[in-house]
Amino acid sequence: MRLSTVVVSLALAASGCAAVPHTVPGDAEITRAVEKSVGRHPDLGPPNEIYVKTLNHVVYLSGTADTGLQRDTAASLAMQTTGVARVVNDISVSH
């Protein structure tokens, strides 16, 4: 294979990668993902009541948690979710 062919092939491959659109999840998808993530975390289950709402990629957490650590864990899980720009943590601590 000639060098010019390799260079052209690499250029085409690189431009093809750049043309792939990157999709950002919508608010409903973000809410479902955060709820799923929180649901997989056993210490955030009952008696905790954590509610998730997303508006313009900002996640709003509300409800109650037994400890401050649980409150912070829920916020951390939300912030790690793809598409989340910011987390507003209004979870109150019951103890």
Residue frames relative to the residue before (quaternion, step in Angstrom):
aa qw qx qy qz dx dy dz
M 1.0000 0.0000 0.0000 0.0000 0.00 0.00 0.00
R 0.4205 -0.7190 0.4993 0.2385 3.54 -0.87 0.93
L 0.6385 -0.5554 0.3833 0.3700 3.57 -1.17 0.63
S 0.6540 0.5167 -0.3277 0.4449 3.61 0.93 -0.83
T 0.6278 0.5271 -0.3300 0.4682 3.58 1.08 -0.70
V 0.6442 0.5170 -0.3165 0.4664 3.58 0.99 -0.83
V 0.6556 0.5143 -0.3114 0.4569 3.58 0.92 -0.92
V 0.6632 0.4916 -0.3044 0.4753 3.60 0.90 -0.89
S 0.6450 0.5228 -0.3212 0.4554 3.59 0.94 -0.84
L 0.6663 0.4930 -0.2992 0.4727 3.58 0.94 -0.86
A 0.6403 0.5239 -0.3242 0.4587 3.59 1.00 -0.79
L 0.6643 0.4953 -0.3016 0.4717 3.57 0.96 -0.84
A 0.6430 0.5170 -0.3213 0.4647 3.58 0.98 -0.80
A 0.6655 0.5011 -0.3031 0.4628 3.58 0.94 -0.87
S 0.6755 0.4800 -0.3093 0.4665 3.59 0.91 -0.81
G 0.6107 0.5503 -0.3476 0.4510 3.58 1.11 -0.58
C 0.6368 0.5212 -0.3260 0.4654 3.57 1.04 -0.72
A 0.6709 0.5034 -0.3016 0.4534 3.55 0.97 -0.83
A 0.6630 0.5297 -0.3073 0.4306 3.59 1.11 -0.58
V 0.5247 0.6269 -0.4232 0.3906 3.60 1.22 -0.21
P 0.3619 -0.7562 0.4945 0.2295 3.62 -0.56 1.07
H 0.2980 -0.7291 0.5908 0.1751 3.54 -1.07 0.81
T 0.1914 -0.8088 0.5477 0.0959 3.56 -0.51 1.12
V 0.2381 -0.7413 0.6146 0.1264 3.51 -1.01 0.91
P 0.4692 -0.6895 0.4604 0.3040 3.60 -0.79 0.94
G 0.4736 -0.6607 0.5081 0.2846 3.54 -1.18 0.63
D 0.7433 -0.4299 0.2845 0.4263 3.55 -1.31 0.18
A 0.6602 0.5061 -0.3185 0.4545 3.60 0.91 -0.85
E 0.6484 0.5078 -0.3112 0.4742 3.58 1.02 -0.80
I 0.6360 0.5204 -0.3278 0.4660 3.57 0.99 -0.80
T 0.6374 0.5275 -0.3278 0.4561 3.59 0.92 -0.90
R 0.6709 0.4919 -0.3040 0.4642 3.59 0.85 -0.94
A 0.6615 0.5118 -0.3123 0.4504 3.60 0.94 -0.85
V 0.6568 0.4893 -0.3142 0.4801 3.60 0.96 -0.81
E 0.6403 0.5179 -0.3273 0.4633 3.60 0.92 -0.85
K 0.6486 0.5137 -0.3104 0.4681 3.57 0.98 -0.84
S 0.6604 0.5121 -0.2999 0.4601 3.57 0.93 -0.91
V 0.6606 0.4851 -0.2970 0.4899 3.58 0.94 -0.89
G 0.6579 0.5319 -0.3038 0.4381 3.59 0.99 -0.82
R 0.6629 0.4949 -0.2994 0.4754 3.58 1.17 -0.56
H 0.6280 0.5251 -0.3303 0.4699 3.57 1.25 -0.22
P 0.3747 -0.7982 0.4175 0.2194 3.63 -0.08 1.30
D 0.7056 0.4681 -0.3064 0.4349 3.61 0.86 -0.75
L 0.6296 0.5124 -0.3502 0.4674 3.61 1.25 0.01
G 0.4755 0.6767 -0.4285 0.3637 3.56 1.32 0.09
P 0.7820 -0.2973 0.2240 0.4998 3.58 -1.27 -0.20
P 0.5392 -0.1081 -0.8342 -0.0408 1.59 -2.13 1.31
N 0.4078 0.7001 -0.4920 0.3186 3.62 1.19 0.18
E 0.1083 -0.7606 0.6362 0.0700 3.55 -1.17 0.63
I 0.0518 0.8163 -0.5674 0.0945 3.55 -0.20 1.28
Y 0.1259 -0.7950 0.5931 0.0206 3.53 -0.79 1.12
V 0.1831 -0.7912 0.5809 0.0556 3.55 -1.05 0.88
K 0.0669 0.7523 -0.6536 0.0476 3.54 -1.03 0.89
T 0.1331 -0.7937 0.5907 0.0576 3.58 -1.02 0.82
L 0.0357 0.7755 -0.6279 0.0557 3.53 -0.98 0.94
N 0.8375 -0.0744 -0.0083 0.5413 3.58 -0.62 1.19
H 0.6926 -0.5124 0.2460 0.4442 3.57 0.97 1.00
V 0.5530 0.5311 -0.4178 0.4875 3.58 1.25 0.41
V 0.2478 -0.7789 0.5639 0.1180 3.57 -0.72 1.14
Y 0.1534 -0.7688 0.6178 0.0615 3.55 -0.90 1.03
L 0.1220 -0.7845 0.6068 0.0379 3.56 -0.69 1.14
S 0.0567 0.7811 -0.6200 0.0481 3.55 -1.01 0.85
G 0.4908 0.6428 -0.4961 0.3158 3.55 -1.31 0.13
T 0.5038 -0.6351 0.4872 0.3248 3.54 -1.20 -0.56
A 0.0973 -0.7471 0.6546 0.0625 3.50 -1.31 0.57
D 0.5769 -0.6136 0.4188 0.3396 3.56 -1.16 0.57
T 0.8187 0.1216 -0.0297 0.5604 3.59 0.99 -0.79
G 0.6271 -0.5277 0.4217 0.3878 3.52 -1.30 0.32
L 0.6040 0.5584 -0.3531 0.4457 3.57 1.09 -0.68
Q 0.6514 0.5004 -0.3139 0.4762 3.59 0.97 -0.82
R 0.6120 0.5426 -0.3318 0.4700 3.59 1.04 -0.79
D 0.6983 0.4693 -0.2656 0.4707 3.58 0.87 -0.98
T 0.6190 0.5471 -0.3373 0.4515 3.58 1.07 -0.74
A 0.6393 0.5198 -0.3260 0.4635 3.59 0.96 -0.84
A 0.6605 0.4989 -0.3067 0.4700 3.60 0.95 -0.84
S 0.6467 0.5223 -0.3148 0.4581 3.57 0.99 -0.83
L 0.6464 0.5094 -0.3160 0.4721 3.58 0.95 -0.85
A 0.6463 0.5162 -0.3208 0.4614 3.58 0.97 -0.82
M 0.6776 0.5081 -0.2966 0.4412 3.58 0.88 -0.92
Q 0.6584 0.5149 -0.3002 0.4596 3.59 1.15 -0.60
T 0.5408 0.6409 -0.3887 0.3818 3.59 1.26 -0.22
T 0.5391 -0.6387 0.4513 0.3128 3.56 -0.94 0.92
G 0.7977 0.3040 -0.2417 0.4613 3.54 -0.96 0.96
V 0.5713 0.5976 -0.3845 0.4107 3.59 1.24 -0.24
A 0.2633 -0.7741 0.5606 0.1313 3.56 -0.80 1.08
R 0.7932 -0.0675 0.1064 0.5958 3.56 1.04 -0.83
V 0.2281 -0.7523 0.6010 0.1445 3.57 -1.23 0.49
V 0.1487 -0.7409 0.6500 0.0811 3.55 -0.98 0.95
N 0.1331 -0.8335 0.5359 0.0207 3.56 -0.36 1.29
D 0.0256 0.8055 -0.5870 0.0772 3.56 -0.32 1.32
I 0.3247 0.7355 -0.5242 0.2807 3.59 1.16 0.56
S 0.2454 -0.7627 0.5791 0.1509 3.57 -0.85 0.97
V 0.3894 -0.7025 0.5520 0.2239 3.53 -1.20 0.63
S 0.3603 -0.7802 0.4777 0.1824 3.55 -0.68 1.12
H 0.7674 0.2876 -0.1889 0.5411 3.63 1.13 -0.37
